[in-house]
């Protein structure tokens, strides 16, 4: 697959984020993106994860999704970033 437009990357990242659990999200990105796009994909998908997690039905599902984020990712403080995004979305949603 060749990525020709930035919007194409965004669609792939948004779709991958719906896998919810971080290892599954990364696996999906690696399946759908050429290897040279993996790093930017992993950096972009984090902006879609908070919405995907907020949309889960239960608190337990959200907790498991957050717990699936390892502490040693390339992105420093990733779990905190995702948690902050979730709280921001909760405050915005009616």
N, C-alpha and C positions, 0 to 999 in steps of 0.2 A: 504494500500500500504506500502511496505517496501522499504526503500532506501538502496541499497546494494553497490552502487558505487558513488563516488563523481561526476562522469560524468553524472549520472542520475539526480542529483540535479541541475547541470548546465543546462541541457536540459529543465528541468521544469522551471527554473528561466528565461531562454531565451524566452521560450514560454509565460510565464506570463508577461514579460516586453512588449510584443507586444499588450497587452491590453491597453497600453499607459497611461491611467489615473490612478494615484496612488491608489485610493481606489479599482479600478477594478483589478489592478495588485495584491494587497494584498489579495483580495477575491479569485483570481485564485490560488495563492500560498496556501492559507488555504484549498481550495478544493482539491488540488492535493498532498499536503504533509501531512504526519502524524504530529500531533500536536507537538511532540518533535523536529521536524525539522523546525518549523515555524520561530524561531529566526534566525537560520543560513540562511534560505531561504530569509528572509527579508533583511539580511545583504548582501547576494550575488546578489540579483536581481538588486540592485542599479548600478552594473557594466554593466548591459545590458540595462538599461533605456536610457542612452544618445544616443546610436545607434538607438534604437526604435524611439526616439523623432526626431532625425536628419532625419530619413527616412520619416517623415511625409511630405505631399505635400505642406502645406502652413505655413506661419509664424503664422497665427492665430491659426492653429491646434497645433503648437509647444507651443505657449503661453498658450493655454488652458491646455495642458498637464502639463506644469510647474506649473500653478496656481492650479492644482489638488493636488499638494504635500503640505500637511499641515505643519504648522510651529512647531508642537509639536510632531514630530516623535521620536522614540527611538534613531535614528541616528542624532546627533547634526549637524546642518548646511547641512542637506540633500539636500535641494533645491539648495544651492550654489554648492555643490558637483556635482549635475546633470548638472547644468549650465556650470560649468568648463569642465565637460566631453564633453558636446555638442560643446563648443568652440574648444576644443582640436581636436575633430573629424572633425569639419569644416576646421580647418587649415591643417589637413592631407589629406582630400578628394580633389581630383583634380577638 
